[in-house]
Structure formats: C-alpha cells, structure tokens
C-alpha cells in the first residue's frame, strides 16, 4: 500500500509539474553562421545521447513545379537514387549497416532532408549527405520504378475522398496562385516526366543560397563547423536570386462557393469548409493556436463536441490553420453519412457562428492554454526535433524568442484579445466548401451554401474550380 501511495504521489507530482516544466522551457543554445555561397548553418550541441540529427531545407518545393505537377516531389525522391560515389543499392546498404535513417522529401514550398545516426559515424554519414545534396545522378531505372509507384498511388487515391480532398480544396481556394499546386502531382503531369526533367529542376532549384542545414546532437561545435564548412563550401550558388513565386498576392474569394466532387458509389460525404488563413510568422500565431485548440484543434473541442459527442453526426471533426511562408488556409474537416450531410454542415456552421456570437469563457480559455502549454515542450526534446526546429526558424523567419516566450505569450491571451482573434482570423462569411460524395443525393443541399461547381472524383484538380 505504501508503495502504491508513493507511486500515486510521484505520478501526481509529475502531472502537476508538467506546466512548470513548460513554463521554464528555453531553446538550448546554438550557433549559426553563413558560408560564402549563402548556405546558412545551425549547430546545437546535445550530449545526452550519442546521436546526431541533420535537417536541411531548400527552396525547391511544389510551388516551383510550373505545369509539371509532381516534379518537386519526384526530384526530392530521386536524390536517393544514387550519387557520384554511391549507387542506390550501395547507399541503402551503407545506411542500413550503420543503422542510420535518411529521408528526402518535398512539400508545398520547400524540399528537405532529414537524417539520424550514431555520433561515431558522423564523418561517413555527413559525406553521404553531401553527396546526396550536391551530386545526385537521378538513375533512369530507379526513376522509372519510383514514377510507377507514384502513378499507382495516384490512381488508388481516387477511391479515398480523404486522400484527395485536400488537393481539391487547395486548388479551389488558391486558384492560379502557386499555393494551389499539388505536391504529389497528377497522373496527366507525372506520366510524361523523365530524368531530364528532374535534372533541370535540380539545377534550377537546389542551391545553397536560400537554403539551410542544421545539426543537433553529440558533437563539438568547433569540429562540426570545420567539417560542414569543408563539405559544403564548394556548393555553387545560383546565377541569380531565386524567384519569390509565393509572394504574389492571394486572391480572396468574393463570395461563398461550393466545389461538389462526385463519387458515384459514396455512402458518406467528406467535406472541408474554409477560407484564406495566415502566414507562419503572423505575430498572433500563438494566440490563434490557443483559440483554435478550443474551437477544433483537440478531441474535446467545440467542433468535436457538437458534431461527434452531442449529435453523433461524425466520428470526428477538427479545424486547422495551414500556415505557409506567405499565406495559408483555414479549414474545418470532417465526414458524415450521406443522409446527414446537411445536418453536419449546418452544425459546423452553427459552431462557427457560436464562436463569434458567444465567444469563449474564462474556464474554457484557461483549459485551452494549459493544454497548449502541456503539449509544447515535448515537441522539442530530441535532437531530430531540435534540428528540424532550427530549419523551420530559418524558413519562416522567426527566432528563439518564439520558443522562449511561448508560454508567456500563451498566458498573455485574455478574453478581450481572444475576442479580437476570433473576429479577425476565424472566418464566418465568404466560406469555401468542398464536398466529396454522391452528387445526385447532395447537389440540392450543396446549392444552399453557394454557387456550385461540379467535378468527378477521377477528374484532376485544375484551373477553373
């Protein structure tokens, strides 16, 4: 019994101490410097575990695809298809033997690399990273296999509304702006791509100026600085500054609209309700995150309570601000049985209107603030999380004050400011609806919410939606 009591007290202290840990969290010290070619380097020593994590970020995302949707993603994947010094098989064998992980990827705005490995293997893995970033060969046979896998995946996604609705929503919301570009691509644009396209994209967009590499883990900063400088100083910068494609103005919809995507055999309706959102470096980012936590960002949110718990219209509903460098989106997402489509959409709109008309109370605000603070420090505990954070700081142009003052800024949100945040950032008019379901059953319902544009689930997102 005494042992149980001790365990209970220890657990209670752990729970009660969590906010104290959150309140005192500060970003560990780090060093940053820029190489002559423009590459920004971040170094953070973390000696608790003999592991090193590397993160790289480059201006080579889907916004640079042009008419060749999917090119950035395939180029990022192609970096691991072999280098001047390693075939793909040799590369995979070496990483597997060392127990290292290394991934490359492309997102809407950027491309990136992440790696984790034992500190004792530092020189071997850093050399591999250098080869992957600077000297990929884009092997033709490996590319053919990668493209085939992607085309199969794109075909399969047509059967899953939740897999495709995000792309439809982005194209519908952003129109011709590059934020409407589809990261994974489309069957019609991926099919004709060749390794020549990948090489051209790489040459144009994989450049040190505008890029950053961060290293966190068990190393000496002095030694790492010398090693990174030796490895990456020879990376040639681009002949001219990279185009800032995403900085073009984002047109705001003049009215509420509906994109109705027909899936003839659908028994459910999957839907997004949204509007333009915020950029990642918005000064109100923290306050918006707290309010959205209460509105739709956690299981016990207003949206989930009303659509799942109280009405049983869905198994889950949430809301999100997808913040990018120059703008972003806000959307509510959920799904419901076809026969309850209207009830679910009306209930979601009712919750939005209630947020604006009734606001939030002190108890709810305190709960959301504690939740956000409690979730916060675990995001930045490992070397991998910290190296990723440093490249995000670089990309979105925020510094350690965002981390160090996070809890203070959360605590500084009061009811008056929350009311202003709701009015300014949570849309209730000129909403954009994307519904994926059986059109014959829900078209009349869709017309209730705005002008309807129709598409088929197999039809690719395109200009004019």
Helices and strands as residue ranges (DSSP letters): H 2-23, E 31-34, E 40-45, E 51-58, G 62-64, H 71-78, H 88-98, E 101-106, E 111-118, G 119-121, H 122-134, H 140-157, H 161-174, G 178-180, H 187-190, H 195-205, E 212-217, H 221-232, G 245-247, E 257-262, E 268-276, H 285-292, I 293-297, H 302-304, I 305-310, E 317-323, E 328-337, G 338-340, H 341-358, H 362-376, G 377-380, H 383-396, H 400-404, H 406-411, H 415-425, E 432-437, H 439-447, E 451-456
